[in-house]
């Protein structure tokens, strides 16, 4: 996991959050959910810091661009999470079907 220091400028925090988002996606895709949770906590702290102060007017255009990139990256993460959730639901359903079949087979006897 990448160590994250508090950003000196709001735009720096957004850039760090965007970089963490890419790392977060890689962790989720690799199934490393513990590391993903740590990255999400660091990313959340950076975003909270960003929204706690008003960025300088000179940085607004860059901030808006970074926020748009962040929203797009978040949309990808949400889609990935949805896909993983559906895959897990299918596995649970398959296990349930298998258990019912074993019980029915056992109840039928020899």
CORWO-V940903 format. One line per field, one symbol per residue. ss: DSSP state (~ for helix, > for strand, _ for the rest). phi: phi as a letter, one per 30 degrees, with the letter a starting at -180 (. if undefined). Layout:
# CORWO-V940903
ss = ???
phi = ???
This chain:
# CORWO-V940903
ss = _________~~~~~~~~~~~~~~~~~~~~~__~~~~~~~~~~~~~~~~~~~~____~~~~~~~~~~~~~~~~~~~~~~~~~~~~~~~~~~~~~~~~~~~~~~~~~~~~__
phi = .ddbcdddbedddddddddddddeddddddicddddddddddddddddddddbddeedceddddddddddddddedddddddddddddddddddddddddddddddddid
